[in-house]
Amino acid sequence: MHAVFSLLPLVAAILAVPQFLPQLARLARTGETAGVSWSWAALTSINNAAWAGYFALSGFWTALVPATSATVLAGMLAVMLARRRAGFPRRPAALALAWTALLITAASLFGRAGLGTALTAAFLLQVTPSVWTAYRADHTAGIATGTWLLIFGELLCWGVFGIYQSDPRLIVLGATGVAASLLVLARVARPRAPRTGSRTHAGAVTPSATSSCNPGPCEPPPLGETIGAAGAHRAARGIARTA
Protein backbone atom coordinates (compact mmCIF):
# COMPACT_ATOMS: atom_id res chain seq x y z
CA MET A 1 0.00 0.00 0.00
CA HIS A 2 2.88 2.37 0.76
CA ALA A 3 4.22 1.85 -2.76
CA VAL A 4 0.84 2.80 -4.25
CA PHE A 5 0.56 6.04 -2.28
CA SER A 6 4.19 6.94 -3.01
CA LEU A 7 3.37 6.88 -6.74
CA LEU A 8 0.62 9.50 -6.43
CA PRO A 9 2.95 12.52 -6.84
CA LEU A 10 4.34 10.96 -10.02
CA VAL A 11 0.83 10.39 -11.38
CA ALA A 12 -0.08 13.97 -10.48
CA ALA A 13 2.97 15.25 -12.35
CA ILE A 14 2.09 13.18 -15.44
CA LEU A 15 -1.42 14.64 -15.43
CA ALA A 16 -0.13 18.18 -14.88
CA VAL A 17 2.32 18.38 -17.80
CA PRO A 18 -0.23 18.30 -20.68
CA GLN A 19 -2.95 19.98 -18.62
CA PHE A 20 -3.44 23.09 -20.76
CA LEU A 21 -3.00 21.47 -24.16
CA PRO A 22 -6.74 20.68 -24.63
CA GLN A 23 -7.67 24.28 -23.78
CA LEU A 24 -5.03 25.71 -26.13
CA ALA A 25 -6.12 23.37 -28.92
CA ARG A 26 -9.79 24.28 -28.50
CA LEU A 27 -9.07 27.99 -28.54
CA ALA A 28 -6.84 27.69 -31.61
CA ARG A 29 -9.41 25.54 -33.42
CA THR A 30 -12.63 27.44 -32.64
CA GLY A 31 -11.52 30.88 -31.50
CA GLU A 32 -14.23 30.64 -28.83
CA THR A 33 -13.43 32.18 -25.43
CA ALA A 34 -16.83 32.01 -23.69
CA GLY A 35 -16.52 30.80 -20.10
CA VAL A 36 -12.70 30.93 -20.04
CA SER A 37 -11.12 33.32 -17.54
CA TRP A 38 -8.04 35.37 -18.45
CA SER A 39 -7.27 35.85 -14.74
CA TRP A 40 -7.24 32.09 -14.22
CA ALA A 41 -4.72 31.57 -17.03
CA ALA A 42 -2.49 34.45 -15.92
CA LEU A 43 -2.51 33.53 -12.23
CA THR A 44 -1.85 29.86 -13.05
CA SER A 45 1.26 30.89 -14.99
CA ILE A 46 2.46 33.23 -12.21
CA ASN A 47 1.81 30.76 -9.40
CA ASN A 48 3.52 27.88 -11.14
CA ALA A 49 6.56 30.06 -11.83
CA ALA A 50 6.65 30.74 -8.09
CA TRP A 51 6.24 27.02 -7.36
CA ALA A 52 9.17 26.31 -9.69
CA GLY A 53 11.29 28.68 -7.61
CA TYR A 54 10.09 27.03 -4.40
CA PHE A 55 10.89 23.54 -5.73
CA ALA A 56 14.34 24.68 -6.88
CA LEU A 57 15.10 26.13 -3.45
CA SER A 58 13.86 22.91 -1.85
CA GLY A 59 15.81 20.61 -4.17
CA PHE A 60 12.64 18.96 -5.58
CA TRP A 61 14.02 18.78 -9.10
CA THR A 62 11.45 16.38 -10.56
CA ALA A 63 8.64 18.76 -9.55
CA LEU A 64 10.16 21.43 -11.79
CA VAL A 65 8.87 19.63 -14.90
CA PRO A 66 5.10 20.05 -14.30
CA ALA A 67 5.59 23.51 -12.76
CA THR A 68 7.54 24.73 -15.77
CA SER A 69 5.06 23.17 -18.20
CA ALA A 70 2.11 24.87 -16.48
CA THR A 71 3.97 28.19 -16.40
CA VAL A 72 4.64 28.16 -20.14
CA LEU A 73 1.32 26.72 -21.35
CA ALA A 74 -0.88 28.84 -19.06
CA GLY A 75 1.10 31.91 -20.10
CA MET A 76 0.46 31.05 -23.76
CA LEU A 77 -3.25 30.69 -22.99
CA ALA A 78 -3.34 34.12 -21.31
CA VAL A 79 -1.70 35.72 -24.36
CA MET A 80 -4.09 33.98 -26.78
CA LEU A 81 -7.12 35.05 -24.75
CA ALA A 82 -5.89 38.65 -24.69
CA ARG A 83 -5.49 38.63 -28.48
CA ARG A 84 -8.97 37.20 -29.01
CA ARG A 85 -10.48 39.81 -26.66
CA ALA A 86 -8.69 42.85 -28.05
CA GLY A 87 -6.07 43.37 -25.37
CA PHE A 88 -5.23 42.57 -21.78
CA PRO A 89 -7.99 43.40 -19.26
CA ARG A 90 -6.71 46.32 -17.19
CA ARG A 91 -8.02 45.51 -13.72
CA PRO A 92 -7.23 41.76 -13.76
CA ALA A 93 -3.79 42.55 -15.21
CA ALA A 94 -3.12 45.05 -12.42
CA LEU A 95 -4.19 42.47 -9.79
CA ALA A 96 -1.95 39.84 -11.39
CA LEU A 97 1.02 42.22 -11.27
CA ALA A 98 0.28 43.04 -7.62
CA TRP A 99 0.17 39.32 -6.75
CA THR A 100 3.48 38.81 -8.56
CA ALA A 101 5.04 41.63 -6.55
CA LEU A 102 3.74 40.05 -3.32
CA LEU A 103 5.30 36.68 -4.17
CA ILE A 104 8.63 38.28 -5.04
CA THR A 105 8.57 40.30 -1.80
CA ALA A 106 7.79 37.21 0.29
CA ALA A 107 10.63 35.27 -1.32
CA SER A 108 13.10 38.17 -0.96
CA LEU A 109 12.37 38.91 2.69
CA PHE A 110 11.61 35.47 4.12
CA GLY A 111 13.15 33.03 1.63
CA ARG A 112 11.66 29.63 0.86
CA ALA A 113 9.44 29.60 3.97
CA GLY A 114 7.91 32.96 3.12
CA LEU A 115 7.29 31.95 -0.48
CA GLY A 116 5.70 28.68 0.62
CA THR A 117 3.39 30.49 3.01
CA ALA A 118 2.27 32.89 0.30
CA LEU A 119 1.68 30.01 -2.11
CA THR A 120 -0.64 28.30 0.38
CA ALA A 121 -3.48 30.63 -0.64
CA ALA A 122 -2.32 30.83 -4.26
CA PHE A 123 -4.45 28.01 -5.65
CA LEU A 124 -7.70 29.34 -4.20
CA LEU A 125 -6.91 32.74 -5.69
CA GLN A 126 -6.08 31.03 -8.97
CA VAL A 127 -9.21 28.92 -9.51
CA THR A 128 -11.85 31.34 -8.19
CA PRO A 129 -11.93 33.43 -11.42
CA SER A 130 -12.39 30.29 -13.53
CA VAL A 131 -15.48 29.18 -11.61
CA TRP A 132 -16.86 32.73 -11.48
CA THR A 133 -16.44 33.26 -15.23
CA ALA A 134 -17.91 29.86 -16.13
CA TYR A 135 -21.09 30.50 -14.14
CA ARG A 136 -21.50 34.10 -15.30
CA ALA A 137 -21.22 33.22 -19.00
CA ASP A 138 -24.35 32.54 -21.04
CA HIS A 139 -22.64 29.51 -22.56
CA THR A 140 -19.38 27.62 -22.07
CA ALA A 141 -18.39 26.83 -25.64
CA GLY A 142 -14.84 27.97 -24.97
CA ILE A 143 -14.12 25.64 -22.03
CA ALA A 144 -12.14 22.47 -22.82
CA THR A 145 -13.45 19.59 -20.72
CA GLY A 146 -10.17 17.71 -21.14
CA THR A 147 -8.22 20.40 -19.31
CA TRP A 148 -10.53 20.30 -16.31
CA LEU A 149 -10.54 16.50 -16.20
CA LEU A 150 -6.73 16.59 -16.01
CA ILE A 151 -6.88 19.24 -13.27
CA PHE A 152 -9.37 17.09 -11.38
CA GLY A 153 -7.13 14.01 -11.63
CA GLU A 154 -3.99 15.88 -10.59
CA LEU A 155 -5.52 17.57 -7.56
CA LEU A 156 -7.29 14.38 -6.48
CA CYS A 157 -3.88 12.65 -6.40
CA TRP A 158 -2.40 15.44 -4.30
CA GLY A 159 -5.38 15.43 -1.93
CA VAL A 160 -5.20 11.68 -1.33
CA PHE A 161 -1.42 11.89 -0.92
CA GLY A 162 -1.91 14.73 1.57
CA ILE A 163 -4.29 12.59 3.63
CA TYR A 164 -1.77 9.74 3.58
CA GLN A 165 1.03 12.08 4.68
CA SER A 166 -1.20 14.03 7.11
CA ASP A 167 -0.17 17.20 5.30
CA PRO A 168 -2.86 19.90 5.79
CA ARG A 169 -1.52 22.08 2.94
CA LEU A 170 -1.83 19.25 0.42
CA ILE A 171 -5.25 18.33 1.77
CA VAL A 172 -6.51 21.89 1.31
CA LEU A 173 -4.90 22.06 -2.14
CA GLY A 174 -6.54 18.80 -3.22
CA ALA A 175 -9.97 19.64 -1.80
CA THR A 176 -9.99 23.09 -3.40
CA GLY A 177 -8.88 21.76 -6.78
CA VAL A 178 -11.36 18.89 -6.83
CA ALA A 179 -14.24 21.19 -5.83
CA ALA A 180 -13.34 23.81 -8.45
CA SER A 181 -12.94 21.18 -11.18
CA LEU A 182 -16.28 19.56 -10.40
CA LEU A 183 -18.02 22.95 -10.41
CA VAL A 184 -16.63 23.86 -13.84
CA LEU A 185 -17.37 20.40 -15.28
CA ALA A 186 -20.92 20.56 -13.91
CA ARG A 187 -21.42 23.96 -15.56
CA VAL A 188 -20.21 22.63 -18.91
CA ALA A 189 -22.40 19.52 -18.63
CA ARG A 190 -25.56 21.53 -17.85
CA PRO A 191 -25.81 24.45 -20.27
CA ARG A 192 -28.51 26.99 -19.54
CA ALA A 193 -30.67 28.98 -21.90
CA PRO A 194 -29.32 32.48 -22.69
CA ARG A 195 -30.71 35.29 -20.57
CA THR A 196 -33.48 37.46 -22.05
CA GLY A 197 -32.04 40.05 -24.35
CA SER A 198 -28.53 38.63 -24.02
CA ARG A 199 -26.20 38.13 -26.95
CA THR A 200 -25.30 34.68 -28.18
CA HIS A 201 -21.83 33.75 -29.33
CA ALA A 202 -22.79 34.81 -32.87
CA GLY A 203 -23.75 38.26 -31.62
CA ALA A 204 -27.50 37.90 -32.15
CA VAL A 205 -29.90 39.13 -29.50
CA THR A 206 -32.06 36.38 -28.02
CA PRO A 207 -35.68 37.52 -27.59
CA SER A 208 -37.83 36.54 -24.66
CA ALA A 209 -40.18 33.61 -25.16
CA THR A 210 -43.07 35.74 -23.87
CA SER A 211 -42.31 38.90 -25.85
CA SER A 212 -45.14 40.51 -27.81
CA CYS A 213 -45.24 42.87 -30.78
CA ASN A 214 -45.58 45.97 -28.61
CA PRO A 215 -44.16 48.57 -28.53
CA GLY A 216 -42.28 47.94 -31.81
CA PRO A 217 -43.81 47.00 -35.18
CA CYS A 218 -45.00 43.44 -35.74
CA GLU A 219 -43.97 41.22 -38.59
CA PRO A 220 -46.79 41.35 -41.20
CA PRO A 221 -48.88 38.19 -41.61
CA PRO A 222 -48.46 36.05 -44.72
CA LEU A 223 -50.29 37.20 -47.87
CA GLY A 224 -52.75 34.27 -47.87
CA GLU A 225 -53.87 35.06 -44.33
CA THR A 226 -54.38 38.72 -45.25
CA ILE A 227 -56.58 37.88 -48.29
CA GLY A 228 -58.60 35.34 -46.31
CA ALA A 229 -59.25 37.81 -43.51
CA ALA A 230 -60.38 40.49 -45.99
CA GLY A 231 -62.80 38.06 -47.69
CA ALA A 232 -64.33 37.04 -44.37
CA HIS A 233 -64.80 40.71 -43.46
CA ARG A 234 -66.65 41.47 -46.76
CA ALA A 235 -68.91 38.43 -46.31
CA ALA A 236 -69.84 39.56 -42.82
CA ARG A 237 -70.76 43.03 -44.12
CA GLY A 238 -72.98 41.49 -46.85
CA ILE A 239 -74.89 39.39 -44.34
CA ALA A 240 -75.42 42.44 -42.15
CA ARG A 241 -76.93 44.42 -45.08
CA THR A 242 -79.37 41.67 -46.11
CA ALA A 243 -80.50 41.42 -42.53
KAKAGI-V678079 format. One record per pair of residues at least 4 apart in sequence whose C-alpha atoms are under 8 Angstrom apart, sorted by the first residue. I is the first residue (numbers start at 1). J is the second residue. Records with the same first field share a line. If there is no record, write none. Layout:
# KAKAGI-V678079
I = J  J
This chain:
# KAKAGI-V678079
1 = 5
2 = 6
3 = 7
4 = 8
5 = 161  164
6 = 161
7 = 11
8 = 12  157  158  161
9 = 13  157  158  161
10 = 14
11 = 15  154  157
12 = 16  153  154  155  157  158
13 = 17  63  65  66  154
14 = 18  66
15 = 19  150  151  153  154
16 = 66  69  70  150  151  154
17 = 65  66  67  69  70
18 = 22  69
19 = 70  146  147  148  150  151
20 = 24  70  73  74  77  147
21 = 25  73  147
22 = 26  144  145  146  147
23 = 27  77  143  144  146  147
24 = 28  77
25 = 29
26 = 30  31  32  142  143  144
27 = 31  32  33  80  142
31 = 84  142
32 = 141  142
33 = 81  84  141  142  143
34 = 134  137  138  139  140  141  142  143  201
35 = 130  133  134  135  136  137  139  140  141  142  143
36 = 130  133  134  140  142  143
37 = 41  129  130  133  134
38 = 42  78  81  82  92
39 = 43  78  92  93  96  126  129  130
40 = 44  126  127  128  129  130
41 = 45  74  75  77  78
42 = 46  74  75  78  96
43 = 47  96  125  126
44 = 48  70  71  74  75  126
45 = 49  70  71  72  73  74  75
46 = 50  71  96  100
47 = 51  71  119  122  123  126
48 = 52  67  68  70  71
49 = 53  67  68  71
50 = 54  103  115  119
51 = 55  67  119
52 = 56  63  64  67  68
53 = 57
54 = 58  112  115  116
55 = 59  60  61  63  64
56 = 60  61  64
57 = 112
58 = 112
60 = 64
61 = 65
63 = 67
64 = 68
65 = 69
66 = 70
67 = 71
68 = 72
69 = 73
70 = 74  75
71 = 75
72 = 76
73 = 77
74 = 78
75 = 79
76 = 80
77 = 81
78 = 82
79 = 83
80 = 84
81 = 85
82 = 86  87  88  89
83 = 87  88
88 = 93
89 = 93
90 = 94
91 = 95
92 = 96
93 = 97
94 = 98
95 = 99
96 = 100
97 = 101
98 = 102
99 = 103
100 = 104
101 = 105
102 = 106
103 = 107  115  118  119
104 = 108  115
105 = 109
106 = 110  111  114  115  118
107 = 111  112  113  114  115
109 = 114
110 = 114  115
111 = 115
112 = 116
113 = 117
114 = 118
115 = 119
116 = 120
117 = 121
118 = 122
119 = 123
120 = 169  173
121 = 125
122 = 126
123 = 127  173  176  177
124 = 128  176
125 = 129
126 = 130
127 = 131  177  180
128 = 132  180
129 = 133
130 = 134  184
131 = 135  180  183  184
132 = 136
133 = 137
134 = 139  140  184  187
135 = 187
138 = 192  193  194  195  198  200
139 = 191  192  194
140 = 187  188  191
143 = 188
144 = 148
145 = 149  185  188
146 = 150
147 = 151
148 = 152  181  184  185
149 = 153  181  185
150 = 154
151 = 155  177  178  181
152 = 156  177  178  181  182
153 = 157
154 = 158
155 = 159  173  174  175  177  178
156 = 160  174  175  177  178
157 = 161  174
158 = 162  170  171  173  174
159 = 163  170  171  172  173  174  175
160 = 164  171  174
161 = 165  170  171
162 = 166  167  168  169  170  171  174
163 = 167  168  170  171
166 = 171
167 = 171
168 = 172
169 = 173
170 = 174
171 = 175
172 = 176
173 = 177
174 = 178
175 = 179
176 = 180
177 = 181
178 = 182
179 = 183
180 = 184
181 = 185
182 = 186
183 = 187
184 = 188
185 = 189
186 = 190
187 = 191
194 = 198  199  200  206
195 = 206
196 = 206  207  208
197 = 205  206  207  208
198 = 205  206
199 = 203  204  205  206
200 = 204  205  206
207 = 211
213 = 217  218
214 = 218
221 = 225  226
222 = 226
223 = 227
224 = 228
225 = 229
226 = 230
227 = 231
228 = 232
229 = 233
230 = 234
231 = 235
232 = 236
233 = 237
234 = 238
235 = 239
236 = 240
237 = 241
238 = 242
239 = 243
